[in-house]
């Protein structure tokens, strides 16, 4: 399974590099031998010199100061607080700093001793937390990069950044004229009075964010991230549950003079802004590809608000379930010469409490907008019924229900980050796109959709951020057991509730077979007349334990209205009554 995951990530990175025309100056490495310098090892509370895991440094700041170009810093799981780079007498100015040519990797076990490869780490399990929370106060920034000239050889990979509380810009990380490469990083619970609670990217800072999560941060502008006069590239980024006291709940982009924002294969959901752009607020050239924007809320432009400067290009974007007073999905007003281009996208199911549920165009000229091969609610579809207020009809547009797997819109101006915006069987969005519109944005590479599935796996590309797959609708049933089998005494009656959201397995059990145990089949007894509740989604399974089943695996095949379920009941004490349910 690990090999599959790594190969999938590699394919994604190769794809996005082709899209943005980048060749990273630092190759991806899997072994310590690949580095041209040394590795400095860091463990929480260690007292060594950093020469090995057994002789690790305990202070991350010291390791970063010692590191030279070509070196790597490997950090074991734990919490690390900046202790240096203080400015004047204010201890809250302490922060970490990255360096060109130095790669920082978190995600090694807290008790690391023999780990010699980057594949030996698991940053999602072994959490390396870089925190500005000192208990009595919070540092202004966890990382602070002002005019350092960082480039993509400065790499941060596999850490959680939290607890920063800035007066201006980037409680988690501040970048000015600095363009580091951030991979596998989580920014959470950071704040700034203004300009990006999680990250600030400004003054020609063209950072690359790949597989980065920005969640539960807050600021006046750009709750999660603020971009100013810069051209960052966001790839496979999740911007969720952030809040802005003004505009740009998830992200705010301002570039009146220079800069272009690129967002690829990303999720922007559950963010909130008081005024404009619940998901993202844009004031500059922006290109968004293979991205799903849903469940965001604001006063204007629940999903996206774009105003004044630059053009907006949406290619294979899903914009749904957002809410605003006006322009529930998208609101925009363009300056002279700017364009809005919507290709292969789905804009449906957004809501406005006053007017314009899906798209509000404030521009005086609707000719500045062109919509092609897209599903737009309220558009009337291409042809004589086309809604001219939306702009020019580029052809092959449709106005229909896209049939999402699980549509869960924001309601009562409460953001919503739940939902499943993949396409069901029979969706009118399937095969309704134009491949050339997508290829024009991806250097003729198919790549992957936002969920990691193969893009264009049929004749024509599907509309929106997700390529249809029959697996979209296959959700394994869930099982709860009362009481846990590991604690149930001999002769106890147990009940298992099998929840099947697809409703494919609801019905009576017309064939029950038990196997997988030695001795008597009386180890478990199942009622053959399974009962469904009033909603038709639960099937109740009842049985009685006796001594012959304890500690053994019991497999019950249930043929339910045709399809078969295998319910594996594991009653060993260590498993606490684990149920595994799979389809035949």
C-alpha positions as CSV (number, residue, x, y, z in Angstrom):
1,X,0.0,0.0,0.0
2,X,2.9,2.4,0.8
3,X,4.3,1.9,-2.7
4,X,1.0,2.7,-4.2
5,X,0.7,5.9,-2.2
6,X,4.2,7.0,-3.1
7,X,3.7,6.3,-6.8
8,X,0.5,8.2,-6.8
9,X,2.1,11.2,-5.2
10,X,5.0,11.0,-7.7
11,X,2.6,11.0,-10.6
12,X,0.8,14.0,-9.1
13,X,4.0,16.0,-8.7
14,X,5.2,15.2,-12.2
15,X,1.8,16.3,-13.5
16,X,1.8,19.6,-11.7
17,X,5.3,20.4,-12.6
18,X,4.4,20.1,-16.2
19,X,1.4,22.4,-15.7
20,X,3.3,25.2,-14.1
21,X,6.4,24.8,-16.2
22,X,8.7,24.3,-13.2
23,X,11.8,22.2,-12.7
24,X,12.5,22.1,-9.0
25,X,16.2,22.6,-8.2
26,X,16.0,20.1,-5.4
27,X,15.2,16.5,-6.3
28,X,13.0,14.3,-4.2
29,X,15.2,12.0,-2.1
30,X,14.5,8.8,-0.2
31,X,17.8,8.1,1.4
32,X,20.2,9.9,3.6
33,X,23.0,9.2,1.1
34,X,21.5,11.4,-1.5
35,X,22.3,14.6,0.4
36,X,25.6,16.4,-0.4
37,X,26.0,17.6,3.2
38,X,25.3,16.2,6.6
39,X,22.1,15.3,8.5
40,X,21.4,17.1,11.7
41,X,19.2,15.1,14.0
42,X,16.7,16.7,16.4
43,X,14.7,15.1,19.2
44,X,12.6,16.8,21.9
45,X,14.5,17.1,25.2
46,X,17.7,15.6,23.7
47,X,21.1,16.9,24.8
48,X,23.5,15.8,22.1
49,X,25.3,17.6,19.3
50,X,22.9,16.4,16.5
51,X,25.3,14.0,14.9
52,X,23.0,11.0,15.2
53,X,19.6,10.0,16.5
54,X,21.3,8.7,19.7
55,X,23.2,12.0,20.0
56,X,20.4,14.3,18.8
57,X,20.1,18.0,19.5
58,X,17.1,19.1,21.6
59,X,16.7,22.6,20.2
60,X,15.5,23.0,16.6
61,X,16.7,26.6,16.5
62,X,20.3,25.5,17.2
63,X,20.0,22.9,14.4
64,X,18.8,25.5,11.9
65,X,21.6,27.9,12.8
66,X,24.2,25.2,12.3
67,X,22.8,23.9,9.0
68,X,24.7,24.9,5.9
69,X,23.6,24.6,2.2
70,X,23.4,20.9,1.3
71,X,22.5,19.8,4.8
72,X,19.3,18.3,6.0
73,X,17.6,18.6,9.4
74,X,15.6,15.6,10.5
75,X,13.1,16.1,13.3
76,X,11.5,13.5,15.5
77,X,7.9,13.7,16.7
78,X,7.4,16.2,19.5
79,X,6.7,19.9,20.0
80,X,9.4,22.5,19.3
81,X,9.1,26.2,20.1
82,X,11.4,28.9,18.7
83,X,14.1,30.0,21.1
84,X,16.2,32.4,18.9
85,X,16.2,35.2,16.4
86,X,14.8,37.6,19.0
87,X,14.5,41.2,18.0
88,X,15.2,43.6,20.9
89,X,13.7,42.9,24.3
90,X,10.4,41.4,23.0
91,X,10.6,37.6,23.4
92,X,7.5,37.2,21.3
93,X,9.6,38.1,18.2
94,X,11.5,34.7,18.5
95,X,11.0,32.6,15.4
96,X,12.4,29.9,13.2
97,X,14.1,30.6,9.8
98,X,14.7,28.5,6.8
99,X,17.8,28.7,4.6
100,X,18.5,28.2,1.0
101,X,19.9,24.7,0.3
102,X,18.7,23.3,3.6
103,X,15.9,20.7,3.7
104,X,13.9,20.3,6.9
105,X,12.0,17.0,7.4
106,X,9.7,16.2,10.2
107,X,7.7,13.0,10.9
108,X,10.2,10.6,12.4
109,X,9.2,8.6,15.5
110,X,9.8,10.3,18.8
111,X,12.1,7.4,19.8
112,X,13.9,7.3,16.4
113,X,17.2,5.4,16.5
114,X,17.8,3.4,13.4
115,X,15.8,5.4,10.8
116,X,18.1,6.2,7.9
117,X,15.7,6.9,5.0
118,X,13.0,9.5,4.5
119,X,10.7,6.6,3.8
120,X,11.2,5.6,7.4
121,X,9.1,8.6,8.5
122,X,5.3,9.1,8.6
123,X,4.6,12.7,9.2
124,X,0.8,12.1,9.6
125,X,1.4,9.6,12.4
126,X,4.6,10.9,14.0
127,X,3.5,14.5,14.5
128,X,6.3,17.1,14.5
129,X,4.7,20.3,15.9
130,X,6.4,23.6,15.5
131,X,4.5,25.9,17.8
132,X,4.4,29.6,18.8
133,X,2.4,28.8,21.9
134,X,4.6,29.2,25.0
135,X,1.7,28.7,27.4
136,X,1.9,32.2,28.9
137,X,1.9,33.9,25.5
138,X,2.1,33.3,21.8
139,X,4.9,34.3,19.5
140,X,4.1,36.6,16.6
141,X,5.4,34.2,14.0
142,X,6.5,30.6,14.0
143,X,8.6,31.2,10.9
144,X,9.6,34.7,9.8
145,X,11.3,35.3,6.4
146,X,11.7,39.0,5.7
147,X,13.8,39.8,2.7
148,X,15.8,36.6,3.0
149,X,15.7,35.8,-0.7
150,X,14.7,32.2,-0.1
151,X,14.1,30.0,-3.2
152,X,12.8,26.5,-3.8
153,X,16.0,25.0,-2.4
154,X,14.7,26.0,1.0
155,X,12.4,23.0,1.8
156,X,10.1,22.4,4.7
157,X,8.4,19.0,4.7
158,X,6.3,17.0,7.2
159,X,5.5,19.4,10.0
160,X,2.6,21.1,11.8
161,X,2.8,24.8,12.3
162,X,0.6,26.2,15.0
163,X,0.2,28.8,17.7
164,X,1.5,31.9,15.9
165,X,-0.3,35.2,16.7
166,X,0.9,38.0,14.5
167,X,0.0,41.7,14.6
168,X,0.6,41.8,10.9
169,X,0.9,38.9,8.4
170,X,1.3,35.2,8.8
171,X,1.1,33.9,12.3
172,X,2.3,30.6,11.0
173,X,4.8,31.8,8.4
174,X,5.7,35.3,7.1
175,X,7.4,35.5,3.7
176,X,8.6,38.8,2.1
177,X,10.9,38.4,-0.9
178,X,11.2,34.8,0.1
179,X,9.9,31.8,-1.9
180,X,10.4,28.5,0.0
181,X,9.1,25.1,-1.0
182,X,6.5,23.8,1.5
183,X,5.5,20.2,1.2
184,X,3.3,18.0,3.5
185,X,2.8,20.9,6.0
186,X,-0.3,21.7,8.1
187,X,-1.0,25.3,9.2
188,X,-3.6,25.2,12.0
189,X,-4.8,27.5,14.8
190,X,-2.6,30.5,13.8
191,X,-3.9,34.1,13.8
192,X,-3.0,37.5,12.6
193,X,-4.7,40.9,13.2
194,X,-4.4,41.4,9.5
195,X,-3.0,39.8,6.3
196,X,-3.1,36.0,6.7
197,X,-3.7,34.1,9.8
198,X,-1.8,31.0,8.6
199,X,0.6,32.3,5.9
200,X,1.6,35.7,4.5
201,X,3.2,35.6,1.0
202,X,4.2,39.1,-0.2
203,X,6.6,41.3,-2.0
204,X,7.5,39.0,-4.9
205,X,7.5,35.9,-2.8
206,X,6.7,33.1,-5.3
207,X,6.4,30.2,-2.9
208,X,5.4,26.7,-3.9
209,X,2.9,24.9,-1.6
210,X,2.4,21.2,-2.4
211,X,0.1,18.9,-0.3
212,X,-0.3,21.7,2.3
213,X,-3.3,22.0,4.7
214,X,-4.4,25.4,5.9
215,X,-7.1,25.0,8.5
216,X,-8.7,26.8,11.5
217,X,-6.7,30.0,11.1
218,X,-8.1,33.6,11.4
219,X,-7.3,37.1,10.3
220,X,-9.0,40.3,9.1
221,X,-8.0,39.7,5.4
222,X,-7.2,36.1,4.4
223,X,-8.1,33.9,7.3
224,X,-5.9,31.1,6.0
225,X,-3.5,32.8,3.6
226,X,-2.8,36.3,2.3
227,X,-0.9,36.8,-1.0
228,X,0.3,40.3,-2.0
229,X,2.1,41.2,-5.2
230,X,3.4,37.7,-5.6
231,X,2.9,34.6,-7.8
232,X,2.7,31.5,-5.6
233,X,1.6,28.1,-6.9
234,X,-0.7,26.0,-4.7
235,X,-0.8,22.3,-5.6
236,X,-3.0,19.8,-3.8
237,X,-3.7,22.3,-1.1
238,X,-6.6,22.0,1.4
239,X,-7.9,25.4,2.7
240,X,-10.7,24.6,5.1
241,X,-12.5,26.1,8.1
242,X,-10.6,29.4,8.2
243,X,-12.3,32.7,9.1
244,X,-11.8,36.3,8.0
245,X,-13.2,39.3,9.8
246,X,-13.4,41.1,6.4
247,X,-12.6,39.4,3.1
248,X,-11.1,36.2,1.9
249,X,-12.1,33.6,4.4
250,X,-9.8,31.0,3.1
251,X,-7.5,33.1,0.9
252,X,-7.1,36.7,-0.1
253,X,-5.0,37.7,-3.1
254,X,-4.1,41.3,-3.9
255,X,-2.0,42.1,-7.0
256,X,-2.7,45.5,-8.5
257,X,0.9,45.8,-10.0
258,X,2.3,42.3,-10.4
259,X,1.7,38.8,-9.5
260,X,-0.5,35.8,-10.6
261,X,-2.1,33.2,-8.4
262,X,-2.3,29.6,-9.6
263,X,-4.4,27.0,-7.7
264,X,-4.3,23.3,-8.9
265,X,-6.0,20.2,-7.6
266,X,-7.1,21.8,-4.4
267,X,-10.0,21.9,-2.0
268,X,-11.4,25.2,-0.6
269,X,-14.3,24.5,1.8
270,X,-16.0,25.6,5.0
271,X,-14.4,29.0,5.2
272,X,-16.1,32.2,6.3
273,X,-15.7,35.9,5.5
274,X,-17.7,38.8,6.9
275,X,-17.7,40.7,3.7
276,X,-16.3,39.4,0.4
277,X,-15.1,36.0,-0.8
278,X,-16.0,33.3,1.7
279,X,-13.7,30.8,0.0
280,X,-11.3,33.2,-1.8
281,X,-11.2,37.0,-2.4
282,X,-9.3,37.9,-5.5
283,X,-7.9,41.2,-6.7
284,X,-5.5,40.0,-9.4
285,X,-4.8,37.5,-12.2
286,X,-5.9,34.1,-11.0
287,X,-5.9,30.6,-12.7
288,X,-7.8,27.8,-10.9
289,X,-7.7,24.2,-12.3
290,X,-9.2,20.9,-11.0
291,X,-10.3,22.5,-7.8
292,X,-13.5,22.0,-5.7
293,X,-14.8,25.1,-3.8
294,X,-17.8,24.4,-1.6
295,X,-19.5,25.2,1.7
296,X,-18.0,28.7,2.1
297,X,-20.0,31.7,3.2
298,X,-19.8,35.5,3.1
299,X,-21.8,38.6,2.4
300,X,-20.8,38.7,-1.3
301,X,-19.3,35.9,-3.4
302,X,-19.8,32.9,-1.1
303,X,-17.3,30.8,-3.0
304,X,-15.3,33.3,-5.0
305,X,-15.2,37.1,-5.1
306,X,-13.1,38.7,-7.9
307,X,-12.8,42.4,-8.3
308,X,-10.9,45.2,-10.1
309,X,-7.5,43.8,-11.2
310,X,-6.6,41.0,-13.6
311,X,-8.5,38.1,-15.1
312,X,-10.1,35.0,-13.7
313,X,-9.8,31.6,-15.4
314,X,-11.7,28.5,-14.1
315,X,-11.0,25.2,-15.7
316,X,-12.7,22.0,-14.4
317,X,-13.7,23.7,-11.2
318,X,-16.6,22.6,-9.0
319,X,-18.3,25.5,-7.3
320,X,-21.2,24.4,-5.2
321,X,-22.9,24.6,-1.8
322,X,-21.6,28.1,-1.0
323,X,-23.8,30.8,0.4
324,X,-23.9,34.6,0.4
325,X,-26.3,37.5,0.5
326,X,-25.6,38.1,-3.2
327,X,-23.6,35.9,-5.6
328,X,-23.7,32.7,-3.6
329,X,-21.2,30.9,-5.8
330,X,-19.2,33.6,-7.6
331,X,-19.4,37.4,-7.7
332,X,-17.1,39.6,-9.8
333,X,-16.5,43.1,-11.2
334,X,-13.7,43.4,-13.8
335,X,-11.5,46.3,-14.7
336,X,-11.1,47.3,-18.4
337,X,-9.3,44.6,-20.4
338,X,-9.9,41.9,-17.8
339,X,-11.7,38.6,-18.6
340,X,-13.5,35.8,-16.8
341,X,-13.2,32.5,-18.6
342,X,-15.2,29.5,-17.3
343,X,-14.4,26.1,-19.0
344,X,-15.5,22.6,-18.2
345,X,-16.8,23.7,-14.8
346,X,-19.8,23.1,-12.6
347,X,-21.5,26.0,-10.8
348,X,-24.6,24.7,-9.2
349,X,-26.4,24.5,-5.9
350,X,-25.1,27.8,-4.4
351,X,-27.5,30.0,-2.6
352,X,-28.0,33.7,-2.0
353,X,-30.4,35.2,0.6
354,X,-31.0,38.3,-1.5
355,X,-30.2,37.7,-5.2
356,X,-28.1,35.7,-7.7
357,X,-27.7,32.3,-6.3
358,X,-24.8,31.2,-8.4
359,X,-23.1,34.0,-10.4
360,X,-23.3,37.8,-9.9
361,X,-21.6,39.8,-12.6
362,X,-21.2,43.5,-11.7
363,X,-19.4,44.3,-14.9
364,X,-21.0,46.7,-17.3
365,X,-20.0,44.5,-20.3
366,X,-21.1,40.9,-20.2
367,X,-18.8,40.3,-23.2
368,X,-15.9,40.2,-20.8
369,X,-17.1,36.8,-19.7
370,X,-17.2,33.6,-21.7
371,X,-18.6,30.3,-20.5
372,X,-17.9,27.1,-22.5
373,X,-18.7,23.4,-21.9
374,X,-19.9,24.0,-18.4
375,X,-22.9,23.2,-16.2
376,X,-24.3,26.4,-14.8
377,X,-27.5,26.5,-12.8
378,X,-29.9,29.2,-14.1
379,X,-28.0,29.6,-17.4
380,X,-30.7,28.1,-19.5
381,X,-28.0,26.1,-21.3
382,X,-26.5,27.0,-24.7
383,X,-28.8,28.3,-27.4
384,X,-31.8,30.5,-27.4
385,X,-32.5,30.2,-23.7
386,X,-29.0,31.3,-22.6
387,X,-29.0,33.8,-19.7
388,X,-27.2,36.8,-21.3
389,X,-26.4,38.2,-17.9
390,X,-23.8,35.5,-17.4
391,X,-21.8,36.6,-20.4
392,X,-21.1,35.1,-23.8
393,X,-22.3,31.6,-24.5
394,X,-19.2,29.7,-25.7
395,X,-21.3,26.7,-26.6
396,X,-22.2,23.3,-25.1
397,X,-23.3,24.6,-21.8
398,X,-26.0,22.8,-19.8
399,X,-28.4,23.7,-17.0
400,X,-29.2,20.6,-15.1
401,X,-28.6,18.8,-11.7
402,X,-25.1,17.4,-11.8
403,X,-26.1,14.6,-9.3
404,X,-23.3,14.8,-6.7
405,X,-22.7,11.8,-4.5
406,X,-23.5,13.8,-1.3
407,X,-24.5,17.5,-1.7
408,X,-24.3,19.3,1.6
409,X,-24.6,23.0,1.2
410,X,-23.9,25.7,3.7
411,X,-27.1,26.9,5.4
412,X,-28.0,29.8,7.7
413,X,-24.6,31.3,6.9
414,X,-22.8,28.5,8.7
415,X,-19.9,27.2,6.7
416,X,-19.9,23.5,5.7
417,X,-16.8,21.4,4.9
418,X,-18.6,18.1,4.6
419,X,-20.1,16.7,1.4
420,X,-18.9,14.6,-1.5
421,X,-19.0,16.4,-4.9
422,X,-18.0,13.5,-7.1
423,X,-20.5,12.6,-9.8
424,X,-23.1,9.8,-9.6
425,X,-23.9,7.4,-12.4
426,X,-26.1,9.2,-14.9
427,X,-24.8,12.7,-14.2
428,X,-25.2,15.0,-17.2
429,X,-21.6,16.3,-16.3
430,X,-20.1,13.0,-17.4
431,X,-18.3,13.2,-20.8
432,X,-19.7,16.7,-21.3
433,X,-16.4,18.6,-21.3
434,X,-13.9,19.5,-24.0
435,X,-10.5,17.9,-23.7
436,X,-8.7,20.7,-25.5
437,X,-9.9,23.3,-22.9
438,X,-8.3,21.2,-20.2
439,X,-5.1,20.4,-22.2
440,X,-4.6,24.1,-22.8
441,X,-4.1,24.5,-19.1
442,X,-2.1,21.4,-18.4
443,X,0.5,21.2,-21.2
444,X,-1.4,18.3,-22.7
445,X,-1.1,16.1,-19.7
446,X,-4.1,14.1,-18.4
447,X,-2.9,14.0,-14.8
448,X,-5.2,13.4,-11.9
449,X,-8.5,14.9,-10.7
450,X,-8.8,16.6,-7.3
451,X,-9.6,13.2,-5.7
452,X,-6.5,11.5,-7.2
453,X,-8.4,9.7,-9.9
454,X,-7.2,9.5,-13.5
455,X,-8.4,12.5,-15.5
456,X,-10.0,11.8,-18.9
457,X,-10.3,8.1,-18.5
458,X,-13.0,8.0,-21.2
459,X,-13.5,9.7,-24.5
460,X,-14.3,13.2,-23.1
461,X,-13.3,14.9,-19.9
462,X,-16.1,15.2,-17.2
463,X,-17.2,18.6,-16.0
464,X,-16.0,19.9,-12.7
465,X,-13.0,18.9,-10.5
466,X,-13.9,15.1,-10.3
467,X,-13.7,12.5,-13.0
468,X,-16.5,10.0,-12.7
469,X,-15.7,6.5,-11.5
470,X,-18.1,3.7,-10.7
471,X,-16.3,3.5,-7.3
472,X,-17.7,7.0,-6.5
473,X,-20.9,5.4,-5.2
474,X,-19.4,2.3,-3.5
475,X,-19.3,3.1,0.2
476,X,-18.6,0.2,2.6
477,X,-21.4,-0.3,5.2
478,X,-20.5,0.7,8.7
479,X,-21.1,-1.5,11.8
480,X,-21.5,-0.7,15.5
481,X,-21.7,-3.4,18.1
482,X,-23.4,-3.2,21.5
483,X,-22.0,-4.4,23.8
484,X,-18.4,-4.9,22.5
485,X,-17.8,-8.6,21.9
486,X,-14.6,-8.6,23.9
487,X,-16.5,-7.7,27.1
488,X,-19.7,-9.7,26.6
489,X,-20.0,-12.7,28.9
490,X,-21.0,-16.2,27.6
491,X,-24.6,-16.2,26.7
492,X,-24.9,-12.5,26.3
493,X,-27.1,-11.1,23.5
494,X,-25.5,-8.6,21.2
495,X,-26.8,-6.3,18.5
496,X,-24.9,-5.1,15.5
497,X,-26.4,-2.2,13.5
498,X,-25.2,-2.3,9.9
499,X,-25.5,1.2,8.3
500,X,-25.5,1.2,4.6
501,X,-25.7,4.8,3.1
502,X,-26.1,3.4,-0.4
503,X,-29.2,1.4,0.7
504,X,-28.0,-1.4,-1.6
505,X,-28.0,-4.0,1.2
506,X,-31.3,-3.3,2.9
507,X,-33.7,-6.2,3.1
508,X,-34.3,-9.6,4.8
509,X,-31.6,-12.2,5.1
510,X,-32.7,-15.0,2.8
511,X,-29.6,-17.0,3.2
512,X,-27.3,-17.2,6.3
513,X,-24.2,-19.3,6.4
514,X,-21.6,-19.4,9.2
515,X,-18.1,-20.6,8.8
516,X,-14.5,-19.9,9.9
517,X,-14.8,-21.4,13.3
518,X,-13.8,-24.8,14.7
519,X,-16.2,-26.9,16.6
520,X,-19.9,-26.2,16.9
521,X,-21.6,-23.6,14.7
522,X,-23.5,-22.5,17.7
523,X,-20.7,-20.1,18.5
524,X,-22.9,-17.4,17.1
525,X,-26.5,-17.4,16.2
526,X,-28.0,-14.8,13.8
527,X,-31.7,-14.1,13.4
528,X,-32.6,-14.8,9.8
529,X,-35.2,-12.1,9.6
530,X,-33.1,-9.0,9.7
531,X,-35.0,-5.9,10.4
532,X,-34.7,-2.5,8.6
533,X,-35.6,0.7,10.3
534,X,-38.2,3.3,9.0
535,X,-35.5,5.1,6.9
536,X,-34.5,2.0,5.2
537,X,-30.8,2.4,5.9
538,X,-30.2,0.2,9.0
539,X,-30.2,-3.5,9.2
540,X,-30.3,-5.0,12.7
541,X,-28.3,-8.1,13.2
542,X,-28.9,-10.0,16.5
543,X,-27.1,-13.0,17.9
544,X,-26.1,-14.8,21.1
545,X,-22.5,-15.6,22.2
546,X,-21.5,-18.8,23.8
547,X,-18.1,-20.2,24.8
548,X,-17.2,-21.7,21.5
549,X,-17.0,-18.4,19.7
550,X,-14.7,-16.6,22.2
551,X,-11.4,-15.6,20.6
552,X,-12.3,-17.0,17.2
553,X,-13.1,-15.5,13.8
554,X,-16.8,-15.9,12.8
555,X,-17.8,-15.1,9.2
556,X,-21.4,-14.8,8.3
557,X,-22.5,-14.5,4.7
558,X,-25.7,-12.6,4.3
559,X,-27.4,-12.7,0.9
560,X,-29.5,-9.5,1.0
561,X,-31.9,-9.1,-1.9
562,X,-29.3,-10.5,-4.3
563,X,-25.9,-9.0,-3.4
564,X,-23.9,-10.7,-0.6
565,X,-22.3,-9.2,2.4
566,X,-19.6,-10.8,4.4
567,X,-19.7,-9.7,8.0
568,X,-16.6,-10.8,9.9
569,X,-17.1,-10.8,13.6
570,X,-13.9,-10.9,15.6
571,X,-14.5,-11.6,19.3
572,X,-10.9,-11.7,20.6
573,X,-10.5,-9.4,23.5
574,X,-7.8,-7.4,21.8
575,X,-10.1,-6.4,19.0
576,X,-13.0,-5.1,21.1
577,X,-15.6,-6.6,18.9
578,X,-14.3,-5.4,15.5
579,X,-16.6,-5.8,12.6
580,X,-15.3,-6.0,9.0
581,X,-17.9,-5.7,6.3
582,X,-17.3,-6.2,2.6
583,X,-19.3,-6.8,-0.5
584,X,-19.0,-10.1,-2.4
